[in-house]
C-alpha cells in the first residue's frame, strides 16, 4: 500500500522537523509539503491536496478560516490540529471548521498517530487528557442554546419586553423607564439578537411567545 501524503504547517521549524522525523520513523507517510502560516494551509491544499495535514493554531493569519477553506477545496484532506492551546473555544472552532482531530502538544506521540488513523476512518479524535473538558464545554453550550430566550434576558430587557407588548414605541419606552432614546435603541438591538428577530415586527412576535414561557404581563394593545 502506498504511503499517505501528508503536509505539516507550523511556524516552529524545529518542531516541524521533529514531527516529520517522527512520522518517517513510524512509516506509512510521505511528506508532501510544509508551511508556516494560515495562508499556507490553503495554498498547499490547492497545490498538493495531501491525504493528511497537521496544522498549528498559533500562526499568522486566520487558521480557522483557512481550515474551513481547505476542507471545502479538498474534502479528502484530513486536517489534524496539533497545538498547545487547551482552550475549549479553540477546539470547538477548529472542529466546526472541519478539522478531524485536536491533539495537544506535550502529549504522547501516539496521540498524533491515533488522530491520523481516526481521520483515515473519517472519525474525529481529541487528546484523551482534553476530551472530558471539551465534552463538558459542548454540553454547556447545548444547554445554553436550549434555554428559553426569556431565561437569558436581563431585568432591563424584561422591562422593555413588557412595554413593547403594551404597544409602546422606543421614545415612549425611554420616557417610561427614564432612559435616553439611544440607550433604549441599544437595548432593543441586543433584545432582537436574543430573540433572533431581524426587525421590530419579528421582535414583537417573539416577545408574544415569551408570555407563555414567563411571567411577563401583556396588553391587548400592540403597535409597531
RABEL-V774104 format. One record per residue. N is the residue number from 1. RES is the residue in one letter. SS is DSSP state (H for helix, E for strand, C for the rest). NEAR is the number of other C-alpha atoms within 12 Angstrom. D_LAST is the distance of its C-alpha to the last C-alpha in whole Angstrom. Layout:
BEGIN
n=N res=RES ss=SS near=NEAR d_last=D_LAST
n=N res=RES ss=SS near=NEAR d_last=D_LAST
END
This chain:
BEGIN
n=1 res=X ss=C near=6 d_last=68
n=2 res=X ss=C near=9 d_last=67
n=3 res=X ss=C near=17 d_last=65
n=4 res=X ss=E near=25 d_last=62
n=5 res=X ss=E near=31 d_last=61
n=6 res=X ss=E near=37 d_last=59
n=7 res=X ss=E near=40 d_last=57
n=8 res=X ss=E near=42 d_last=57
n=9 res=X ss=E near=44 d_last=54
n=10 res=X ss=C near=36 d_last=54
n=11 res=X ss=C near=27 d_last=55
n=12 res=X ss=C near=22 d_last=58
n=13 res=X ss=H near=17 d_last=61
n=14 res=X ss=H near=12 d_last=63
n=15 res=X ss=H near=23 d_last=61
n=16 res=X ss=H near=27 d_last=60
n=17 res=X ss=H near=21 d_last=64
n=18 res=X ss=H near=16 d_last=64
n=19 res=X ss=H near=32 d_last=62
n=20 res=X ss=H near=30 d_last=64
n=21 res=X ss=H near=18 d_last=67
n=22 res=X ss=H near=21 d_last=66
n=23 res=X ss=H near=28 d_last=65
n=24 res=X ss=H near=19 d_last=68
n=25 res=X ss=H near=14 d_last=70
n=26 res=X ss=H near=17 d_last=68
n=27 res=X ss=C near=18 d_last=68
n=28 res=X ss=C near=21 d_last=66
n=29 res=X ss=E near=29 d_last=64
n=30 res=X ss=E near=25 d_last=65
n=31 res=X ss=E near=30 d_last=63
n=32 res=X ss=E near=24 d_last=61
n=33 res=X ss=E near=32 d_last=59
n=34 res=X ss=E near=37 d_last=58
n=35 res=X ss=E near=30 d_last=56
n=36 res=X ss=C near=30 d_last=54
n=37 res=X ss=C near=28 d_last=51
n=38 res=X ss=H near=32 d_last=47
n=39 res=X ss=H near=28 d_last=48
n=40 res=X ss=H near=33 d_last=51
n=41 res=X ss=H near=49 d_last=49
n=42 res=X ss=H near=37 d_last=48
n=43 res=X ss=H near=25 d_last=51
n=44 res=X ss=H near=37 d_last=53
n=45 res=X ss=H near=39 d_last=51
n=46 res=X ss=H near=21 d_last=51
n=47 res=X ss=H near=17 d_last=55
n=48 res=X ss=H near=25 d_last=57
n=49 res=X ss=C near=28 d_last=54
n=50 res=X ss=C near=34 d_last=56
n=51 res=X ss=C near=35 d_last=56
n=52 res=X ss=E near=47 d_last=55
n=53 res=X ss=E near=50 d_last=54
n=54 res=X ss=E near=51 d_last=54
n=55 res=X ss=E near=49 d_last=51
n=56 res=X ss=C near=46 d_last=51
n=57 res=X ss=C near=39 d_last=47
n=58 res=X ss=C near=23 d_last=48
n=59 res=X ss=C near=25 d_last=49
n=60 res=X ss=C near=20 d_last=48
n=61 res=X ss=C near=19 d_last=45
n=62 res=X ss=C near=23 d_last=42
n=63 res=X ss=H near=36 d_last=44
n=64 res=X ss=H near=34 d_last=41
n=65 res=X ss=H near=23 d_last=40
n=66 res=X ss=H near=34 d_last=43
n=67 res=X ss=H near=43 d_last=44
n=68 res=X ss=H near=29 d_last=41
n=69 res=X ss=H near=28 d_last=42
n=70 res=X ss=H near=36 d_last=46
n=71 res=X ss=H near=33 d_last=45
n=72 res=X ss=H near=21 d_last=43
n=73 res=X ss=H near=23 d_last=46
n=74 res=X ss=C near=26 d_last=49
n=75 res=X ss=C near=26 d_last=48
n=76 res=X ss=C near=26 d_last=51
n=77 res=X ss=C near=36 d_last=51
n=78 res=X ss=E near=45 d_last=51
n=79 res=X ss=E near=54 d_last=50
n=80 res=X ss=E near=49 d_last=51
n=81 res=X ss=E near=48 d_last=49
n=82 res=X ss=E near=42 d_last=52
n=83 res=X ss=E near=34 d_last=51
n=84 res=X ss=C near=23 d_last=52
n=85 res=X ss=C near=23 d_last=48
n=86 res=X ss=C near=26 d_last=47
n=87 res=X ss=C near=20 d_last=44
n=88 res=X ss=H near=27 d_last=42
n=89 res=X ss=H near=21 d_last=39
n=90 res=X ss=H near=28 d_last=41
n=91 res=X ss=H near=39 d_last=43
n=92 res=X ss=H near=29 d_last=40
n=93 res=X ss=H near=27 d_last=39
n=94 res=X ss=H near=36 d_last=42
n=95 res=X ss=H near=31 d_last=42
n=96 res=X ss=H near=22 d_last=38
n=97 res=X ss=H near=28 d_last=40
n=98 res=X ss=C near=35 d_last=43
n=99 res=X ss=C near=46 d_last=45
n=100 res=X ss=C near=42 d_last=48
n=101 res=X ss=E near=45 d_last=49
n=102 res=X ss=E near=50 d_last=49
n=103 res=X ss=E near=42 d_last=52
n=104 res=X ss=E near=34 d_last=53
n=105 res=X ss=C near=29 d_last=56
n=106 res=X ss=C near=18 d_last=58
n=107 res=X ss=C near=20 d_last=58
n=108 res=X ss=C near=16 d_last=61
n=109 res=X ss=H near=22 d_last=62
n=110 res=X ss=H near=22 d_last=62
n=111 res=X ss=H near=26 d_last=58
n=112 res=X ss=H near=37 d_last=57
n=113 res=X ss=H near=32 d_last=60
n=114 res=X ss=H near=25 d_last=58
n=115 res=X ss=H near=34 d_last=55
n=116 res=X ss=H near=39 d_last=56
n=117 res=X ss=H near=25 d_last=58
n=118 res=X ss=H near=25 d_last=55
n=119 res=X ss=H near=30 d_last=53
n=120 res=X ss=H near=26 d_last=55
n=121 res=X ss=C near=15 d_last=55
n=122 res=X ss=C near=22 d_last=51
n=123 res=X ss=C near=21 d_last=50
n=124 res=X ss=C near=28 d_last=49
n=125 res=X ss=E near=35 d_last=51
n=126 res=X ss=E near=38 d_last=50
n=127 res=X ss=C near=37 d_last=53
n=128 res=X ss=H near=21 d_last=54
n=129 res=X ss=H near=19 d_last=53
n=130 res=X ss=H near=27 d_last=50
n=131 res=X ss=H near=23 d_last=49
n=132 res=X ss=H near=15 d_last=48
n=133 res=X ss=H near=20 d_last=46
n=134 res=X ss=H near=26 d_last=44
n=135 res=X ss=H near=20 d_last=43
n=136 res=X ss=H near=16 d_last=42
n=137 res=X ss=H near=20 d_last=40
n=138 res=X ss=H near=21 d_last=38
n=139 res=X ss=H near=16 d_last=38
n=140 res=X ss=H near=16 d_last=36
n=141 res=X ss=H near=16 d_last=34
n=142 res=X ss=H near=12 d_last=33
n=143 res=X ss=H near=13 d_last=33
n=144 res=X ss=H near=15 d_last=30
n=145 res=X ss=H near=15 d_last=28
n=146 res=X ss=H near=13 d_last=29
n=147 res=X ss=C near=17 d_last=27
n=148 res=X ss=C near=21 d_last=24
n=149 res=X ss=H near=31 d_last=21
n=150 res=X ss=H near=29 d_last=21
n=151 res=X ss=H near=21 d_last=24
n=152 res=X ss=H near=21 d_last=24
n=153 res=X ss=C near=27 d_last=21
n=154 res=X ss=C near=17 d_last=22
n=155 res=X ss=H near=15 d_last=22
n=156 res=X ss=H near=24 d_last=20
n=157 res=X ss=H near=32 d_last=18
n=158 res=X ss=H near=31 d_last=18
n=159 res=X ss=H near=29 d_last=17
n=160 res=X ss=H near=42 d_last=14
n=161 res=X ss=H near=45 d_last=13
n=162 res=X ss=H near=33 d_last=14
n=163 res=X ss=H near=35 d_last=12
n=164 res=X ss=H near=43 d_last=9
n=165 res=X ss=H near=32 d_last=10
n=166 res=X ss=C near=26 d_last=10
n=167 res=X ss=C near=26 d_last=7
n=168 res=X ss=C near=27 d_last=8
n=169 res=X ss=C near=26 d_last=7
n=170 res=X ss=H near=30 d_last=10
n=171 res=X ss=H near=22 d_last=12
n=172 res=X ss=H near=21 d_last=12
n=173 res=X ss=H near=30 d_last=13
n=174 res=X ss=H near=25 d_last=16
n=175 res=X ss=H near=18 d_last=17
n=176 res=X ss=H near=20 d_last=17
n=177 res=X ss=H near=21 d_last=19
n=178 res=X ss=C near=16 d_last=21
n=179 res=X ss=C near=20 d_last=20
n=180 res=X ss=C near=17 d_last=19
n=181 res=X ss=H near=19 d_last=16
n=182 res=X ss=H near=16 d_last=18
n=183 res=X ss=H near=21 d_last=19
n=184 res=X ss=H near=30 d_last=15
n=185 res=X ss=H near=22 d_last=14
n=186 res=X ss=H near=19 d_last=17
n=187 res=X ss=H near=28 d_last=17
n=188 res=X ss=H near=37 d_last=13
n=189 res=X ss=H near=22 d_last=15
n=190 res=X ss=H near=26 d_last=18
n=191 res=X ss=H near=34 d_last=16
n=192 res=X ss=H near=28 d_last=14
n=193 res=X ss=H near=21 d_last=18
n=194 res=X ss=H near=29 d_last=19
n=195 res=X ss=C near=33 d_last=16
n=196 res=X ss=C near=21 d_last=17
n=197 res=X ss=C near=20 d_last=14
n=198 res=X ss=C near=18 d_last=14
n=199 res=X ss=C near=18 d_last=10
n=200 res=X ss=H near=28 d_last=7
n=201 res=X ss=H near=21 d_last=7
n=202 res=X ss=H near=20 d_last=10
n=203 res=X ss=H near=29 d_last=10
n=204 res=X ss=H near=34 d_last=8
n=205 res=X ss=H near=24 d_last=11
n=206 res=X ss=H near=28 d_last=13
n=207 res=X ss=H near=42 d_last=13
n=208 res=X ss=H near=31 d_last=13
n=209 res=X ss=H near=22 d_last=16
n=210 res=X ss=H near=29 d_last=17
n=211 res=X ss=H near=23 d_last=18
n=212 res=X ss=C near=15 d_last=21
n=213 res=X ss=C near=16 d_last=22
n=214 res=X ss=C near=20 d_last=22
n=215 res=X ss=C near=17 d_last=22
n=216 res=X ss=C near=26 d_last=19
n=217 res=X ss=C near=22 d_last=18
n=218 res=X ss=C near=26 d_last=15
n=219 res=X ss=C near=18 d_last=14
n=220 res=X ss=C near=13 d_last=13
n=221 res=X ss=C near=15 d_last=10
n=222 res=X ss=C near=21 d_last=7
n=223 res=X ss=C near=19 d_last=4
n=224 res=X ss=C near=18 d_last=0
END
